[in-house]
Each structure stands twice: as C-alpha cells, then as structure tokens.
C-alpha cells in the first residue's frame, strides 16, 4: 500500500554518524530553537536534513543562510506542502547514517539524544523504531504517556522518534496517503508484520511545543485523521475488528462534538470514516496472529481502538471536564 523505493534508500553509503531529520512548515521561531537544540546534540559525522514543506513565513530564507553557514546541513525545499508523510519521506530518502532521529520543527532534543538512542537500539535489538517520551516544555504535559518503563507500543509519536537505517531499507518509507495523521500507526503495523518492534523509551525526553488547533483548521485535520485512521484499520484488521475500532473512535466524538462543529462535524467525520473504510478494504492485508493479538490487547498502548468504549469515553470526558480540586 506504499511504494518501498528500496533502490533510492540503498544508494546512499552508510556513514558512522546519524541523521537528524526535521520537518518544517511556517514556524520560524520554533525552527530556530529546534536547530539550536540539534546543534547541541550533534557530534562529528552527524548531519541534519531539514525539509521546508512549502513555508511562506521567511523560513526558506533563514534556512538558505543557515545551510550556507553549516555544511553538515542539507535543506530540501518542496514546491508544495507534501503533507506530514510526504515531507518526512523527502528527508528519509537522503539518510545515510546508522539511524535517523526524526523531529518536528517545534521539537527540541536533549543534548545526549544520540548516545541514549544508540544505547536503546543496542538494548532492544528487535526494535526498528525507538519512541521517545514527548513532553510540552511549558506545561510539562506528557503527550504520549505509555508508563514509566521501556515497553513495546502499538505506535510512536511523530514529534520525536528514531528509525534504524536498516529498518528503513527493509520496511520502506512512510505511507504518503497519510497526508495528515495515522502514518505512525500504519508504519508501526508494517514494522511489526516484518518481525520488528516499536520500543517506547521514556528516559529519552523530547520537548514538543505543540499548539492547540482551532476553528476550521481543527475540524479539517480531524476529518483527515478520521479518514486515515479508518483506512489503515480496514487495510490491516479483520472486518469486524476494524469496524469496532473505528466506531469506538467515532463514538467518543458524539458527547463532545457540539463544542466544535455539532451535527455537521459528526456527519463529515462519519463520511470520512466510510470513505477510509472503503479505500482501506480495497488494499487489505491480513495480519499474522501474533500481530493481531498484540493490537487486540486492551493493555497495548497507545490505544488504537483496543480499549472498550465505556473506558475510552470516561477517559475522554475526564480530560475534557476535569474536576476542580
């Protein structure tokens, strides 16, 4: 369901360093902080690849000067916004280090991220992806709270993770149909089908200055997420399982939807999910029993639909309406 592009990934010679891959779009101030953090984390032999995904806020001009001053930086300018997966893939096609560290432009890595990531890959030899703990720098909120210990997880947070280069060569690139959202779930499923794992390593903390989406932009991104989540679910899971997973996700929107787009928003979400289900089923690939059992377990985190609806709804309501202390 996604082109592997193996030849392009195998052409680059392996080097001893690592590649930092940063996806940038119209967040110049955040980008400057991100690159400052990357500089603190880099050692000799490391590189940084920045993909400017069609920015119009001065980021391109800044990056041109930055690359001129920093020969280890490669800037890729896209002619249009390729979306999340497409933009990341533009960097992944150029990697040649032992592993790549993926960052959003509003993420900041710790100075020792390379050494800690190398140690994590050595500690978990089956891991194709190391998922970092993602924390908001101002509020301290953990955006992927999968517990205090290293654990296999069902997917990773896109703001910060590492992929072993050999894994990238064997599994391939991200699914570019996921213009926004769900590319992490799709890649994790594909990786696990191949016998590898995603390991969440909470002691490696990446700061992520995420901002709440509002208005029509929020509604649009939620519809894109609904389509892609449904498409990926029906592409990999049995029909009944995919239906249950998708309905659980749709169901938790009903008590809260009026706060955003009301009935019209629910109907558009439902339409996006139906469209995703049809497209996903057309390219269905059955999962091995052990992979299916992993994703069906209510203990697998983060939740991709495997947690019962009543529990999901209670968690969502508690988050939306926290009780006063």
Buried (B, 14 or more C-beta within 10 A) or exposed (E): BBEEBEEBBEEBEEBEBBBBBBBBBBBBEBBBBBBEBBBEBBEEEBBBBBBBBBBEBEBBEBBEEBBEEBEBBBBBBBEEBBBBBBBBBBBBBBBBBBBBBBBBBBBBBBEEBBEBBBBBBEEBEEBBBBBBBBBBBEEEEBBBBBEEEBBBBBBBBBBBBBBBBEBBBBBBBBBBBBBBBBBBBBBBBBBBBEEBBBBBBBEBBBBBBBEEEEEEEBBEBBBBBBBBBBBBBBBBBBEEBBBBBBEBBBBBBEEBBEEBBEEEBBEBBBEBBBBBBEBBBEEBEEBEEEBBEBBBEEEBBBBBBBBEBEEBBEEBEEEEEEEEE
